[in-house]
């Protein structure tokens, strides 16, 4: 069947096994377990791609927009790139006579720089944005946010260019007899130093935001993401230094790739699951809850919300938000035509006299609508 991954044992895989026996090395052939793993993880990423499309389609929905859909899209693309790099570098795919023998492209660039390092860096960028908004009271979208990210990207680019210019024997190289890529020990160490620095920066920022007051558990999300990346980092160190030939061991290579991409999915969905689920199945009700909770917590400014409440037909309330009348600045996210730009709030006696009208629509809160209203609202002082 030639040099390709298959459910059955191919001739090329039999040759690898025979060569291993000749040098007293156990080589597990690629085959059905690798194929099953590839199909499962690839299917999961296909589902993720649909989720990203849905997220971008609904990017104006405030709870989704507050998560920064563009950054989350780039994060998912980095996870997918990491997966492609893992398939090659972890030994799941036959490499001989294909472009996959270009070890630097797949191991250095796709797996490490554009994959693992980028996932860490993008998670750190989101955490730094939260730190600026909730701790420093600075705008989310500004040069101060993106300049550190740009400097980090330049460092990664410089590292990649230097590694690319070095001889393959000093970085990563192809071993025809085993049909895998291998890493020079010194180069491998430098890669993990780079990953370690990235993770350290990530956790330093997460430590800064551990006590921020936010309405939707962003600090806990970020700490969880940091712990996921730490688990990946420790596991990768153990695997790569204790079992340097793990790509020829079926159990370890499948375990390594599965853990990597279970972690990336967990990281992404911890952030996006709640707003996307509610956007799809509970759209207006969750939007009401989302804005009401910001009012109750007094965090409209941090989330760029200055809300009006309008009651329609006694059954549906439309809560509209604006960032101080500015459609392209904002603090936590930029607003747009989905939001109302009115700064005049006339709530009158609705909370007192027509509470029953709201009870059907606002099931998530205990009357927290008045928090953050202007002094003209009779309910303004009720919850302070």
DAZI-V585989 format. One record per helix or strand of 3 or more residues. SS is the DSSP state (2 for helix, 1 for strand). FROM is the first residue (numbers start at 1). LEN is the number of residues. If there is no record, write none. Layout:
# DAZI-V585989
{{SS/FROM/LEN} {SS/FROM/LEN}}
This chain:
# DAZI-V585989
{{2/11/12} {2/32/26} {2/62/4} {2/69/21} {2/99/3} {2/103/32} {2/143/23} {2/168/3} {1/172/4} {1/180/4} {2/185/24} {2/218/25} {2/246/3} {2/250/32} {2/283/15} {1/308/5} {1/316/5} {2/350/4} {2/355/5} {2/368/3}}
